[in-house]
Amino acid sequence: MLSLPVSVALSASHWATSSQARRPASGHPAAQTKSGVSPEKIPVYRNTSADVRYVGSAACKSCHRSEYEHYLQTPHGQAATLPEGRPELRNLPAAGDTICPDGGVHCFRVFPDKGGYFMSQFDRGANGTELHVEVEKIAFALGKPLMATGYLIQRGSYLFEAPLTFYSAPGPEHTNGWALSPGYDKDSLGFTRPVVDSCITCHVGRPRPTDAASNLYKSPPFEELSIGCESCHGPGGLHVEERQERRSGPAAIDTSIVNPRHLTTQLADETCMYCHELGEARVPQPGKSFQDYRPGVPLLRTEAIFKSKLLFGWNLEEWSDEMAASACYRFSKGAMRCSTCHDAHFTPSAQEAPSFYRAKCLTCHQSSSCTLPFSERQHTQPVDNCITCHMPKHVAPKLVKVGGEGTSHRITKTEDEPIPQVDAPQTSPSAASGMILIDSDGADAQKRLSPIVLLKAYQGVLAHDDKNDLAERYESLLQTMSSDKDDASVFSALASSELAKHTDEGNRMAIHDLSEAIRLHSDSPRDYMLLSELDYRASDLNSAITTLTTALAQFPYVPTPYENLAVCYLRSGQSSKASEIIHRGLEIFPSDRNLLLLDQRIHP
């Protein structure tokens, strides 16, 4: 008798014009960036309202042609493209490129064909035959390849990650070129890894998911394919309308659209942190989605970003930690911000970067301040480059298998310089929660958060490190919330806590809690799989079948409900129904090994 498979394949990561960017700014940045942005002088931007419509970057072109055209050449402007825009796909040989991990029988191929570019997975049979072939068309490419380019598969209105990635930088488990996507070496996910809102939000311009937990999208799935102007400036509908009507406000600052140079340092940096600060847990506020964020509004109103400790270089996206610890940031007294060194409208080439960033350093420092003899500075690569010594490259521990290097933003005198004590709500754990709230807007910010936000934050942090000392705090909070009868995620968390006891009573309580979570329309496939597993083990096959039938309708592009429902039908003696479910599953997942084994069992 086959055991019931319970794994679910779910995993989920400035403002000058370009002509100004090529010249060192004059004067001390404190004199420039602080001007007009003291809290009492921040303009009230009118496009932060949820009812102001987005118009797309093309609407900016007629008035801001230079910025628009330069921006399109930046990594943000090329963050997502159609497949035909990718050179690594255009350069594929006619036969494509085949990857068989570890020389095994399960292989993947990326290849061109009529109508576009495709990926397939198959098993190698005798004499070179290909068995159980599944072919999917590549719908979108993600990422100008700083390190790697990933791809999306679209099946109906559902989006999935493709199993192969093109790596522009070598890693321990791959050379440059085509290899398995991150995480696929541990689990044969094929074309079944769903791409949900939290995964895709920062890779494209405004995705349109039907809900936060599903990989089902509206048509078209993205309002704008690549990351556009409105990601930093907010929706442009009001601005365009007023400009078309030749209306302008009486104030010197146009409040119809956000200009980050007129924001406080924190508000300006949060437009970057929205995507460039992952933390260990990103939790939307109750009733909010990631799409609700508006530049110019505190990020905390949309989502809370947590970590348990400072994570220098953890995944190439934790630069706010490093910058906050730098002497440059601490002694600037709020003048230094992301845009002090980075211009969103212009990205220097590899050849331009050394002089471009050296010029940024020299807006505060003098060349004569460097203690390294001038003769030695002429032998660095590149010559006399501040970044070489003070912002060295490092490999992120979390992404070490992906390869590539990030630039340290600690801006140290020497690499072994000790980490200073940085005592601020954004960099210090709260005494109440034990966690750091990265996008804190005040000392009392964590006290103002909903308990459900804190609960999910603990879950996210503990998922990264289950030995973390926050486990007791999490359990204590969970028990205080156990009387909440209206939140599916609370019941789901209670069930996990009961299952961890490994007792019959714990299993019975988990069945109750999971049933309540599903009654409240849980959007987690895991809840359905766990409940059906528990019912199956308790020989309550009718309940297991009912739960799995609901899961099948709610998550049609997740293979596990097909597998588990077929097993339940087989055990209850309903082989014809099992065969029907298996064939339905194989129509979508022709390479699914569990379904193939079940089919062989019925039809030996």
C-alpha positions in Angstrom: 0.0 0.0 0.0 1.4 3.4 -1.0 1.7 5.8 1.9 0.0 9.2 1.5 2.4 11.8 0.1 2.0 15.0 2.1 4.7 17.3 0.8 3.4 20.4 -1.0 5.6 22.0 -3.7 5.4 25.6 -2.4 8.3 28.0 -2.0 8.0 31.0 -2.7 13.1 36.7 -3.5 18.9 58.8 -6.9 16.9 61.3 -8.4 19.3 63.3 -10.5 19.0 63.2 -14.3 21.5 61.0 -16.1 23.5 64.0 -17.2 23.8 65.1 -13.6 24.7 61.6 -12.6 27.8 61.8 -14.7 29.2 64.8 -12.7 30.2 64.9 -9.1 27.7 66.9 -7.1 29.0 70.1 -5.7 28.9 70.9 -2.0 28.4 68.6 1.0 25.4 66.3 0.6 24.0 67.3 3.9 23.4 70.8 2.5 21.6 69.3 -0.5 19.6 66.4 0.9 18.3 68.1 4.0 17.1 71.1 2.1 13.3 71.1 2.2 12.8 67.7 3.9 12.5 68.5 7.6 9.4 66.7 8.9 7.4 69.8 9.2 8.2 70.8 5.6 7.5 67.5 3.8 4.9 68.2 1.1 1.6 66.3 1.3 1.6 64.4 -2.0 -1.8 64.0 -3.4 -1.1 60.8 -5.5 -0.6 58.7 -2.4 -4.4 58.1 -2.3 -5.5 54.6 -3.3 -8.0 56.1 -5.8 -5.3 57.7 -8.0 -4.8 55.5 -11.0 -1.5 54.1 -12.5 -0.8 55.1 -16.1 2.4 53.2 -16.9 5.9 54.5 -17.7 5.1 55.3 -21.3 2.9 58.1 -20.1 6.0 59.8 -18.7 8.0 59.7 -22.0 6.6 62.8 -23.7 7.7 65.2 -20.9 10.6 63.3 -19.4 12.2 61.7 -22.5 15.8 61.8 -21.2 15.0 60.3 -17.9 12.7 57.7 -19.5 15.2 56.6 -22.1 18.1 56.3 -19.7 15.9 54.5 -17.1 15.0 51.8 -19.7 18.7 50.8 -19.8 19.0 50.3 -16.0 18.6 46.9 -14.3 15.2 48.2 -13.0 14.1 49.2 -16.4 15.0 45.8 -17.8 14.0 43.7 -14.7 11.4 41.7 -16.7 11.1 41.1 -20.5 9.4 38.9 -22.9 11.6 35.9 -23.9 12.5 37.3 -27.3 14.2 40.1 -25.5 16.8 37.8 -23.8 20.1 37.2 -25.6 20.8 33.9 -23.9 17.6 32.5 -25.4 18.2 34.0 -28.8 21.7 32.4 -28.8 20.5 28.9 -28.1 21.4 26.3 -30.7 18.6 24.7 -32.7 18.7 21.6 -30.6 18.7 23.7 -27.4 20.6 23.0 -24.2 20.0 19.8 -22.2 20.7 19.5 -18.4 20.6 16.1 -16.7 21.5 16.8 -13.1 24.2 14.5 -11.7 24.0 12.5 -14.9 20.7 11.1 -13.9 17.7 10.0 -16.0 15.5 13.0 -15.3 16.5 15.8 -17.7 15.5 19.3 -18.7 15.9 21.1 -22.0 15.6 24.7 -23.1 15.2 25.2 -26.8 13.8 27.5 -29.5 10.9 26.4 -31.7 8.1 27.9 -33.8 6.3 30.4 -31.8 8.9 31.1 -29.1 11.1 29.5 -26.6 10.3 26.4 -24.5 11.5 24.2 -21.7 10.8 20.5 -21.3 11.4 17.8 -18.7 11.6 14.1 -19.5 13.1 10.8 -18.4 15.9 9.3 -20.5 14.9 5.9 -21.8 16.8 3.2 -23.6 18.5 4.1 -26.9 18.1 7.8 -26.2 14.3 7.8 -26.1 12.5 10.4 -24.1 9.7 9.3 -21.8 7.0 11.2 -19.9 7.8 14.4 -21.8 6.3 17.7 -20.6 6.8 20.8 -22.6 6.0 24.3 -21.5 6.4 27.7 -23.3 8.5 30.4 -21.6 6.2 33.3 -20.9 8.5 35.9 -19.2 12.1 36.4 -18.3 13.0 38.0 -15.0 16.2 39.9 -14.2 18.8 41.6 -16.2 21.5 39.0 -15.6 23.6 40.6 -12.8 23.9 37.1 -11.5 21.1 35.1 -13.1 18.0 35.2 -15.1 14.9 33.2 -14.2 11.8 32.4 -16.2 8.1 32.1 -15.8 5.7 29.5 -17.2 2.1 30.5 -17.7 -0.6 27.8 -17.8 -4.0 29.3 -18.2 -4.0 32.2 -15.7 -1.5 30.5 -13.3 2.2 31.4 -13.1 5.0 28.9 -12.3 8.8 29.2 -12.0 10.7 27.4 -14.7 13.1 24.6 -13.6 16.1 26.1 -15.5 17.9 29.4 -14.8 20.6 31.1 -16.8 23.6 32.0 -14.6 25.9 34.8 -15.6 28.1 34.1 -12.6 29.5 30.7 -11.6 28.5 29.1 -8.3 29.7 26.0 -6.4 27.1 23.8 -8.1 27.1 25.3 -11.6 29.2 27.1 -14.1 28.1 30.0 -16.2 25.1 29.1 -18.3 22.1 26.9 -17.9 21.5 24.9 -14.7 18.7 24.0 -12.3 16.9 26.9 -10.7 17.7 27.6 -7.0 16.1 24.9 -4.8 15.5 22.4 -7.6 18.5 20.4 -6.6 16.8 19.4 -3.4 13.3 18.7 -4.8 12.2 17.6 -8.2 9.6 20.4 -8.6 9.5 20.5 -12.4 6.9 23.0 -13.5 5.0 22.9 -10.3 6.6 25.7 -8.2 3.9 28.4 -7.9 4.8 32.0 -8.2 2.8 34.0 -5.7 2.5 37.7 -5.0 5.2 37.9 -2.5 7.6 36.2 -4.9 6.9 38.4 -8.0 6.1 41.8 -6.6 9.6 43.2 -6.8 10.5 41.6 -10.2 7.8 43.1 -12.4 5.7 46.3 -12.6 2.6 45.8 -10.5 1.5 42.2 -10.7 -2.3 41.4 -10.6 -2.8 38.3 -8.4 -6.3 37.3 -7.5 -5.2 36.9 -3.9 -1.9 37.0 -2.0 -1.5 33.3 -1.5 -2.5 32.0 -5.0 -0.5 31.8 -8.2 -3.7 32.7 -10.1 -3.5 36.0 -11.9 -5.9 38.3 -13.7 -5.4 38.8 -17.4 -3.0 40.3 -18.2 -0.9 39.2 -15.1 1.0 42.5 -14.9 -0.1 46.1 -15.4 3.4 46.8 -16.5 6.0 44.2 -17.3 9.2 45.8 -16.1 9.7 47.9 -13.0 8.5 51.4 -14.0 8.6 55.1 -13.0 5.6 54.7 -10.8 7.4 52.2 -8.5 9.3 55.1 -7.0 7.1 58.1 -7.9 3.7 56.6 -7.1 0.7 56.5 -9.4 0.9 59.1 -12.2 -2.8 59.5 -13.1 -3.3 62.8 -11.2 0.0 64.3 -12.5 -0.7 63.4 -16.1 -4.3 64.7 -15.9 -3.1 68.1 -14.5 -0.3 68.4 -17.0 -2.6 67.6 -19.9 -5.0 70.3 -18.6 -2.0 72.6 -18.1 -2.8 72.9 -14.5 -0.1 73.4 -11.9 -0.2 74.1 -8.2 0.9 77.4 -6.7 3.6 75.8 -4.6 7.2 75.3 -5.8 6.9 71.6 -5.3 4.4 69.7 -7.5 2.4 67.6 -5.1 0.6 65.7 -7.9 3.4 63.1 -7.9 6.0 62.0 -5.4 9.5 63.3 -5.8 11.7 61.3 -3.4 14.3 64.1 -3.1 11.7 66.1 -1.1 11.0 63.2 1.3 12.7 62.5 4.7 15.6 60.2 4.5 13.5 57.3 5.9 10.6 57.8 3.5 12.9 58.1 0.6 14.9 55.0 1.6 11.7 53.0 2.1 11.0 53.3 -1.6 14.1 51.3 -2.0 13.6 49.0 1.0 10.2 48.0 -0.3 12.1 45.6 -2.6 15.7 45.7 -1.4 15.1 44.8 2.2 13.8 41.2 2.6 14.5 40.6 6.3 13.4 37.2 7.6 9.7 37.9 7.5 7.7 40.4 5.4 4.1 40.5 6.7 1.4 42.6 5.1 -0.7 44.6 7.5 -4.3 43.2 8.1 -6.4 44.0 5.0 -3.4 45.0 3.0 -1.5 43.5 0.1 2.1 44.2 -1.1 0.5 46.1 -4.0 -1.0 48.7 -1.6 2.3 50.5 -0.9 2.6 54.1 -2.1 5.9 55.9 -2.2 5.8 58.9 0.2 3.7 56.9 2.7 5.5 55.0 5.6 6.1 51.5 4.5 4.9 50.2 7.8 1.3 51.1 6.9 1.5 48.4 4.2 3.9 45.8 5.6 6.1 45.0 8.5 9.6 43.7 7.8 11.3 41.7 10.6 14.5 40.0 11.4 15.9 38.6 14.7 19.4 40.1 14.3 21.4 42.2 11.9 22.1 40.2 8.8 25.1 41.8 7.1 25.4 40.5 3.6 22.9 37.7 4.3 21.3 37.6 0.9 22.6 40.6 -1.0 19.4 42.5 0.0 20.2 43.5 3.6 22.2 46.7 2.7 20.2 48.9 5.1 21.9 47.1 8.1 25.3 47.6 6.6 24.8 51.2 5.7 23.3 52.1 9.1 26.5 50.7 10.7 28.8 52.8 8.6 30.5 55.9 9.9 29.3 57.8 6.7 25.7 57.2 7.6 25.9 57.7 11.3 27.9 61.0 11.1 25.8 62.4 8.3 22.9 62.9 10.8 20.3 61.8 8.4 21.7 63.4 5.3 23.0 60.2 3.7 20.4 58.0 1.9 20.4 55.4 -0.8 20.2 58.1 -3.5 23.3 59.8 -2.2 25.2 57.2 -4.2 22.6 55.6 -6.5 20.7 57.3 -9.3 17.6 55.4 -10.2 17.6 57.0 -13.7 21.2 55.9 -14.5 23.4 52.9 -13.9 27.1 53.3 -14.7 28.7 50.6 -16.8 31.4 48.4 -15.4 34.0 50.8 -16.9 32.2 53.9 -15.6 31.5 52.6 -12.1 34.9 53.2 -10.4 35.0 56.9 -11.3 31.3 57.4 -10.9 31.3 56.1 -7.3 34.7 57.7 -6.4 33.1 61.0 -7.3 30.3 60.3 -4.9 32.9 59.7 -2.1 34.6 62.9 -2.9 31.5 65.0 -2.3 32.3 64.6 1.4 35.9 63.3 1.5 39.1 64.7 -0.1 41.5 62.6 -2.1 44.3 63.8 0.3 42.3 62.2 3.2 43.3 58.7 2.0 46.1 57.3 4.2 47.2 54.8 1.5 50.2 56.3 -0.3 49.4 57.7 -3.7 51.9 55.4 -5.4 50.1 52.3 -4.0 46.7 53.7 -5.0 47.9 53.7 -8.6 48.4 49.9 -8.5 44.9 49.0 -7.3 42.5 47.6 -9.8 40.8 49.8 -10.8 43.4 52.6 -10.2 42.8 54.8 -7.1 39.4 53.4 -6.5 37.8 54.0 -3.1 35.4 51.1 -3.4 38.2 48.5 -3.7 39.3 49.1 -0.1 36.3 50.5 1.7 33.4 48.6 0.1 34.9 45.1 -0.7 33.0 42.4 -2.4 31.4 39.5 -0.4 29.4 36.4 -1.2 26.0 36.3 0.5 25.7 33.1 2.7 22.0 32.7 1.9 22.6 32.8 -1.9 26.1 31.2 -2.0 24.8 28.4 -4.3 23.6 31.0 -6.7 27.0 32.6 -7.0 27.8 36.2 -7.6 29.1 38.8 -5.2 27.6 41.8 -3.4 29.3 45.0 -2.4 29.7 45.6 1.3 27.9 48.8 2.4 29.5 49.0 5.8 32.1 51.5 4.3 34.9 50.5 6.7 38.4 51.8 7.0 39.6 48.1 7.1 37.8 44.9 6.6 38.3 43.7 10.2 36.8 46.9 11.7 34.5 45.9 14.5 30.8 46.5 14.2 29.7 49.6 16.1 26.7 49.6 18.5 23.8 51.0 16.5 20.9 51.6 18.8 17.7 52.5 16.9 14.3 50.8 16.5 15.3 49.7 13.0 18.5 48.0 14.1 17.9 46.9 17.7 15.6 44.0 18.9 12.5 45.1 20.8 12.5 44.1 24.4 8.8 43.1 24.0 9.1 40.9 20.9 12.8 40.1 20.6 12.7 41.1 16.9 13.9 44.0 14.9 11.2 45.9 13.0 13.2 47.2 10.1 10.7 49.7 8.8 9.8 51.0 12.2 8.5 54.5 12.3 9.0 55.1 16.0 10.0 53.6 19.3 6.4 52.4 19.9 5.9 50.9 16.4 5.9 47.3 17.5 3.3 48.0 20.2 1.0 49.3 17.6 1.1 46.2 15.5 -1.7 43.7 15.3 -1.0 40.4 17.2 -1.5 38.5 13.9 1.3 40.5 12.3 3.6 39.5 15.1 2.5 35.9 15.0 3.3 35.7 11.3 6.6 37.5 11.8 7.7 34.9 14.4 6.7 32.1 12.0 8.8 33.7 9.2 11.9 34.2 11.5 11.6 30.7 13.0 11.3 29.2 9.5 14.8 30.5 8.8 16.2 29.3 12.2 14.2 26.9 14.3 16.8 27.0 17.0 16.1 30.7 17.5 15.3 31.7 21.1 12.1 33.4 19.9 10.2 30.0 19.9 9.0 30.5 23.5 7.8 34.1 22.7 5.9 32.7 19.7 4.2 30.0 21.7 3.2 32.4 24.4 1.7 34.8 21.8 -0.1 31.9 20.1 -1.8 30.8 23.3 -3.0 34.3 24.0 -4.5 34.4 20.5 -6.1 31.0 20.7 -9.5 32.5 21.6 -9.6 34.3 18.2 -12.2 32.3 16.3 -12.1 34.4 13.1 -8.7 34.0 11.7 -7.7 30.9 9.7 -4.0 31.5 10.2 -4.4 31.3 14.0 -6.1 27.9 13.7 -3.4 26.8 11.3 -0.7 27.8 13.8 -2.4 26.0 16.6 -2.6 22.9 14.6 1.1 23.0 13.9 1.8 23.5 17.6 -0.4 20.5 18.5 1.2 18.2 15.9 4.6 19.0 17.3 3.6 17.2 20.5 3.5 13.9 18.6 0.6 12.6 20.7 -2.8 11.1 19.8 -4.5 14.0 21.7 -2.4 16.5 19.8 -3.5 14.9 16.5 -7.1 15.1 17.5 -6.8 18.8 18.4 -4.9 19.4 15.1 -7.8 17.9 13.1 -10.2 20.3 14.9 -8.0 23.3 14.3 -7.3 22.5 10.7 -11.0 21.9 10.1 -11.7 25.4 11.5 -9.0 26.9 9.3 -10.5 25.4 6.2 -14.0 26.5 7.3 -12.6 30.0 7.4 -11.4 29.6 3.8 -7.7 29.0 4.5 -5.6 29.9 1.5 -2.8 27.5 2.4 -2.6 24.2 0.5 -0.6 22.9 3.5 -3.6 23.1 5.7 -5.7 20.9 3.4 -2.8 18.4 2.9 -2.2 18.1 6.7 -5.9 17.6 7.5 -6.4 14.9 4.8 -3.2 13.2 6.0 -4.5 13.1 9.6 -8.0 11.8 8.5 -6.3 9.2 6.3 -4.2 7.9 9.2 -7.4 7.8 11.4 -9.0 5.8 8.6 -11.6 8.5 8.1 -11.4 8.3 4.3 -14.6 10.1 3.6 -13.4 13.2 5.4 -10.0 13.0 3.7 -11.7 12.7 0.3 -13.9 15.7 1.0 -11.0 17.8 2.0 -8.9 16.8 -1.0 -11.7 17.4 -3.4 -12.0 20.9 -2.0 -8.2 21.4 -2.3 -8.3 20.1 -5.9 -10.9 22.7 -6.9 -9.0 25.5 -5.0 -5.5 24.6 -6.1 -5.8 22.9 -9.5 -2.2 23.4 -10.5 -0.7 21.8 -7.3 0.0 18.1 -7.9 -0.3 16.8 -4.4 -4.1 16.9 -4.1 -4.3 14.6 -7.2 -1.8 12.2 -5.7 -3.4 12.0 -2.3 -6.9 11.8 -3.6 -6.0 8.9 -5.8 -4.5 7.1 -2.9 -7.6 7.7 -0.8 -9.8 6.3 -3.6 -7.6 3.3 -4.0 -7.7 2.5 -0.3 -11.5 2.8 -0.3 -11.8 0.4 -3.2 -12.8 3.0 -5.7 -10.2 2.3 -8.4 -12.2 3.8 -11.3 -12.4 7.1 -9.4 -8.7 6.8 -8.6 -7.9 6.2 -12.3 -9.9 9.3 -13.3 -8.1 11.5 -10.8 -4.7 10.2 -11.9 -5.4 10.8 -15.5 -6.7 14.4 -14.7 -3.4 14.9 -12.9 -1.2 13.5 -15.6 -2.9 15.8 -18.2 -1.4 18.7 -16.2 1.7 17.0 -14.8 2.8 14.3 -17.2 6.1 13.9 -15.5 4.8 13.6 -11.9 6.5 10.5 -10.5 3.9 9.8 -7.8 1.0 9.9 -10.4 3.0 7.7 -12.8 3.6 5.1 -10.0 -0.1 5.2 -9.1 -1.1 4.7 -12.7 1.3 1.7 -13.0 -0.3 0.2 -10.0 -3.8 0.4 -11.5 -2.6 -0.5 -15.0 0.4 -2.8 -14.5 
